Structures are given as structure tokens and as C-alpha cells.
Amino acid sequence: MKLENLELTMEWDKTFPKSEKVGHSKVTFVNRYGITLAADLYIPKDAAGKLPAIAVCGPFGAVKEQCSGLYAQTMSERGFVTLAFDPSFTGESGGNVRYMASPDINTEDFMAAVDFLSLHEKVNPARIGIIGICGWGGMAINTAALDTRVKATAAMTMYDMTRVNAKGYFDSADSEEARYQMKASMCAQRLEDLKNGEYKLGGGVVDPLPEDAPFFVKDYYDYYKTPRGYHPRSLNSNGGWNVIGCESFVNQPILKYSNEIRSAVLLVHGDKAHSCYFSRDAYADMVRDSKYADNKELMIIPGAVHTDLYDGGGKDAIPFDKLEGFFAEHLK
């Protein structure tokens, strides 16, 4: 399989400090669509033998230098080989059309990360898990429903991107007419993009922040647009996805077979997050009439908002002890 030539930044340019407890290197791997993905590989410095491993991605519109890298480095400090990767068409990863998303391709990105870890000399291929953050929490659950090699999945502050694209926030646009108008608008935009010879960007997190912005917009601004989490390659920190970038999410639900997942799944959400309903509903659907409900868990963090599970929110909101115990148990 031919790898694309990627330009990788070799210096440390993360939004979090570098740990001296783990080794870090840049790696690349290819998915089944021939797209080369860029990733950060973290290996405990005292590693002996073949270790359990975790692939990490998210949030939706972020890059590996932000939340996923923080999760990966921290879990590596706790004894796991970890891989934080940029999805297709974003960050340092390949794909010659930028800022596009796909339920299929992005699920494949996770599976390709599992491929890479399965073949790595430091990894026990029977002990692989995944962590998805925000919109990639939904992708992680979809991956777990498809990839039988995944033995444990954690979905953090999860978004179901297909649901929110098809129905709006809190299902407020869940009607045939609303979906028709949205689809008609995107179809018209496709032609405008072709006429203009480029894809129109939808815009990242709004900047400057309006005084009357809803809290969840302020929450995103506080992470993506401030030194706390800003990164020059992050879509959310800058111009965002293409307007038609998420078009296929409208009629391709990703959680349809979640209650057939046999492996362990942990959903973690803050009770003050606007998005908490995604995890509550996903968990309920996952265990309803399921033969595999015993290893599924919903953990609610009191007082935590959505982005608190990106970087801790200054209050150590990410339950890393819980994550370590969960993966230690299910990646035995």
C-alpha cells in the first residue's frame, strides 16, 4: 500500500506539556481507502514485553495536538501503548480534499489505527481498545459495533454526529421538511463550490463571541479560541469544516447496531454538558434488549460541562483512574 507524502511537524507543538515518562514519535499508516493518516505514538519508557494498546481520536474538528494527544500521553503514562491520530482530510493526515467528514471513512480511520497497533512489535494484538472524544465518541461506538478486535471502548463527552446533523440539537429540527430544506441547501452549495473551484468553509467556533451566545458556544470558545486549547491546524479553532463536509451524516445513522456490541463500553459525560443527552440515550439504546449489557456503563461527572472532558477544565474532570481501571480490566 502506497503512503502519501505527508509534511509532519517534528517539534513538540501540543496544547499540553510533554511527559518524560513516555517515549513519543510521529508515525503514519494507511486506511483501506488509501488515505495516509498521521499520528503520535506514545510508549511507556519502562515497557517490557507486549503491552495493551489504545487508539484515540477526537473531538470532531480537533487535531491530535489537542485533546486526543492529552488522553493518549496520559494513558501511556499508565502503562498502555497509545496512538492519537488525525482523521482523514484533517490535521497532518492525508486526503486531497480537505475538511471533509464521512461516517464510513472516519470509522475506517479507527479500524486502520487498530490495524497499525495490532502489527506493532510492542503491542499485544489481543489487548486493543479505543477512546473517542466528542463526535469521535460516536465514531468509537460505531467502530466497536464493526471491529471485533476492539476489546474495550470509552466514549467521552460523546456526540452522535449523525443525529445532530439530521435532527438538530435536542432533535429540534426533527422533521421531514427541515431535513428537506437542509439537503436542498447543501445540494445548491455543491454547485456553487464547483463554479468557484473551491469548497466554502462553514466557519469554526464563532469569533468574536457574541454577548448573547448560548452557554455551549461560550464553552467551545473558551477551549478552541483561547490559549487553553487553540491550535493552528484545528478546524474548530479556525475556518471549520466545509459547508458540505458533513452532508452524508444526514442519512447514515452510526449507532444503529450499538446494542450488538459484545465488548466493553464506557460512556463518560458531565451532567452540566449540553450534550449529555447523547450519552444517556446512547447508553439506553445500547443495553435495551441486549444480550451484552453487563459490560456496558454510563458514568456521569457531577458539575462537568462539555469541554471539561477535553482537558480537565482546570478541575481534573477527566476520570483517568476510572479509564485506567476500565481498560486494565477489559484488556487483560
N, C-alpha and C positions, 0 to 999 in steps of 0.2 A: 504494500500500500504506500503510495507516494505521499510524503508530507509536504505541506505548503511551507514556503519560506516565511517565517514569522519574525518580526522585529521584537525581541524581548528585552525589557529593561532589566539589567543585571544588578543595579544598585537597589538597596532597600528603600522602597517608596510606599510603604504601607501606612495606614492610618493608626497603627498600633506599634509599640516598641518591639524590637527583635529580642527573642529569647535566646539565652546562651545555653539552655538545656537541650535544645534540639538542633539537628542539622537541617539546613534549608537549601533547596536547589530548584532551579527552573527546569521544567520538563515539558515535553509535548507528546501528544498521542492523537490518533485519528479515529473518527467515528465511522459508522458504516455508510455515511453519505459522502465520505472522502474529505470531510472538513477537519482540519488540524486544530486541536484545542491546546491552549496554553494553560499551564498550571504551576502552582507552587507545591512542592513535595516536602513534607516535614517528617523527619525520622528521629526518634529519641537517641541521644548520643550514647547512652549506655545499652543500646539494643543488642540483644543476643538471641540468635535463632530467628525463626519466622514468627512475626507478630500479627495480631489482629489489625485491621485497617479500616479507615473510614474516608469516604469521598464526601466533599462538602461543596455546596453551591448556594448562592442567593445573597441578598434578596433580588427580586425581579428588577432589573435595571441597574444593579450594583456590579462591582468587579471584585475580583479575588483579593485585592489590596484592602478591601473594607471588611465587612462582617465575616464572610466565609473564611478569610485568612485568619482572623482572630480566633474563630472556633477551631480551625484546623491546627493552628500552633498550640493552642491551649490543650486540646485533646492529645496532641503528640507529647506534650509535657507529661501527660498522664499515662503514657505507655503505648500509644497507638501510632502506626504509620498513617499519615493523613495526606489528603490531596485536595487542595482548594483550586477549582478551575473556573475559567471564564467560559460561559456558554458560547455556542456558535454565533457568529456575526457580531460579537461584542468584545470589549476589552482588547486583550492581546491575542485572542483567538482568531482563527481564520473564517473564511466565508466571504466571497467577494461582493455580496450585497450587505451593507452594514445596517445594524439596528433593526433587524427583523427577528420575530419570535415565532415559534411553532410548537404546539403540544407534542407533536411526533418527534421533531428533531431535538427538542430540548430534553425529552425523556431519553432519547438515544444518547444525548451527551452524558447523562448519568450512567447509562449502561456501558458506554465506552470508557468512562472512568473506572468502572468495576473491571472491565477488561484489563486496563492498564495495571491496576492493583493486583489482579489475580495472577499476572505474569511477572510481577516484581520479585526479585530474589529475597527481599526482606519480609515478604508478606505470606501468611498462610491463607491460601485462596478459599478455604472453608470458613474463614472468620472475617467476613467483609460486611460492613454496614454503611449507611449513608445518612447525612444530615442535610435537610433542605430548610432554608430560611425564607420567610415571607412567601412570595409567589413560587419560590422553589420548594417550599414545603409541600404544596400540591403536586409539583413535579416529582418529588421524592415518593409520595404515596402512590402516584401512578407508576413509578418505576418499580416499587415494591410489589405492585399487582402484576407486573410483567416479568420481572427478573427474579427467577427462583434462586439465584446465587446470593441475593441480598438477605442476610440473616436478621438484621435489625435496622429500623428506620426511625429517626427523630425528625419531626416536623415542628419547626419553631416559629411562633407568631405567624401562622400559616394563612396564606391567601389561596383560594381556589380561583385562578385567573380565568378559567372558562366561565365560571358562574358570574363573576363580577363583570366580565365583558358582555355576556349575554343578557344579564338581568339588571345590571347597575348595582350600586351599593345598597345593601339591605333589601335587594330584589325590588327596588323602587321603580325599575323600568321593565318589569317582567310582563311584557305583553307582546302580542304578535305585531301590533302596529309600531311600537317603539323599536323593536328589532328590525322591522322592515325599513324604517326611516334611517336607522344607523347603517344598515347594509347598503342602502341606496347611496348614502353619503360617501361611504368608503369606495364603492364602485366608481362614483364620479371622480373621487380623488385619484384612483388608479390612472384614469385617462389624463388628468392634469399632470401627474408625475411623469407620464410618458411624453407628453407635449413639452414639458420643461426639461426633460433629460436628467432629472434627479428626484429623489424621494423627499417629500416635505416632512420635516421633523415636527413631532407633536408638542415638543417642549417638555423639559424636565420639571422638577419641582418649581412652582411659581416663585419668581424673584423680580422685583421686591415683593415682600409678603404683604398682602392687603391687611388692613387693620381688622376687617370683619371676616378674615379667613376662618373656616371651621377648625376645631382643635386638631384634627388629624393632619390637616395641611401644615399647621404650625409645627406639629410633631415631626413630620418629614423634613420641613425646612431646617429645624434645629439639628437634624443629623446631616442631611445631604449638602446644605448650603453654608455650613459653618466649619471652622477648623476641626470640630469634633469628628466629622466623617467625610468631608469633601475630598473628592479625588478627580483629577483632570480627565481620567478615562471613564468615569462613571456616567452612565446615561442620565440617571436621576439628578446628578449634580450639575448637569449641563443641558444639552439640547433634547434629551429624551429619545424615545422610540420614534420610528417613522409613524406618520398618521395611520398608515395601513399595516403597520408592523404586527399587530395582534389580530388581524382580520379573521384568521382561521380559528381563533379561540371561541368565536361566537357559537359555532355548532359542532364542537368536538369536546364534549364533557370528559374530563380526565379522571374523575373519581367513580365512574360507573361500576367498576368491579372491585372497589376497595374492600367489600365485605368477603372477598375470596382470598384476601392476603393471609397466608398461613404463618408468616414470620412475625416477629415482634414489632409493634409500632407504638411510639410515644409521641403524643401531641402536647406541646407546651405553649401556653398563651397567657398574657396578662389580662386580668379581669377588667382593667380600665382601657384596654385597647379597643378602638372602633371595630377592629377586625375579628374580635373574639368569637363572633357567631360562626365564622368559617370553621374553626377548630371544634366548637361544640357540635355543630351539625355534622361535620365530617366524622367525628368520633361516633356519634349516634348512628349514622348510616353504616359505619364500619362494623359495628358489633350487632346490629339488628339482624336477627335470623341467621347469624353467622355461627359456623362450627368452630371458628378460630378466635373467639372473643377473649379467651383467658389471658393472652399475652398482649392485649391492647390496653393503653392507659391514656387518660386525659389529665394533665397537670395544669392547674390554674395558679398563676402567681399573683397574690394579692397586691393591689396598688400599682401594678406594672402597666405602662402604656405600650403601644406597638413597638416603637424603636428602642425601648428598654431592653428588648431581647436581641437587638442588633449588637450592642456593645456594653450592655450592663446599665446604661443610662445614669452612670455615676452612683448607682445604688446596688451594684453587684446583683442585678436582677437575673442574670443568666445562671441557671442551676447546674453548674458544671459538675458538682459532686453527683447529682442525680444522673446526668448524662454518662459520667464515668461508670457508675454502678449499673446503669441500664445496658451499656454496651459490654461491660465486663461479663455480665450475666448471660447475655444472648449471643455473644461471640466467643463462647467457651471453646 
